[in-house]
């Protein structure tokens, strides 16, 4: 890619586009249009900054660092108006194949609960449980220490548990 190989660029986009888009959708409260715009911005930033990339660590960590920062910058500049998740909730390919109402309702509840976390807790949990990053990788992506990242994950999970155990959620299940 650094040498302008368009085939390498195409392979990279094919490999990572869906994961980055999925992250953006979850980060954008299910708004797929906004997520598509942010995903495009992320890949444009990658093109603009590819010469800065050093072959240390995993490439997807570098790409997710750009994704986290792009989403964070978007939301810090502009207050996002939350939309109804029922209209925009995105399911990845495997989840779309499952067509039972129970699974869809459970995923909606989890997404709604995630949206109630603070930004740092939400990002840490998304990266760990939805994208299988290790805590050390998450800390590097988010620019924090490992203990801080562990704390955010732990506190976020406790808060999620409390949210999902509330009576209004019990009635839906």
C-alpha positions, 0 to 999 in steps of 0.5 A: 500500500505504501508503494501505491499497490491498488491490489493491496488496498483492495485486499485491505478494504475487503478484509477490514471494512465490515469490522470497521463498519460494524464497530461504527454502527454500534458506536453510532447508536445503530445509525447505519448512514452515519456509520457508513460516513465515518467508515469512509472517513476512517479509510480516507485517514488511513490512506492519508496516514499510511506512510506513518504506519510502522510495522510494529504490532498488529495492523488491525490495532492501528486501524481500530485506533483510527476508528476509535479516534474518528468516532470520538472526534465526531461525537465530541464535535457534534452532539448526536441525537439518539434515534430509535434503535429499532429502526437502525440496529445493525446485526452482523452477517451471522446474526441476520441469518438467525431470524427469531424474534427472541434473539433480535429482542435480546440484541436490542436490549444489549445495544440499548444498555450499551448506549447508556454507558459512558463513552470510555466504558462503551468503547472498551466493552465493544473492543473486548467483547464484540471485536475480541481485542485483548485488554493490552491492545484496548489500552493501546488503542484508547491511549490509556493504561492497562489497569484503567482499561480493566477498570472501565471494562469491569465498571461497564459490565457491572453497570450493564448488569444493573441496567439489564436487570431493571424491571423494564427490561425484565418485562420485555424478555 
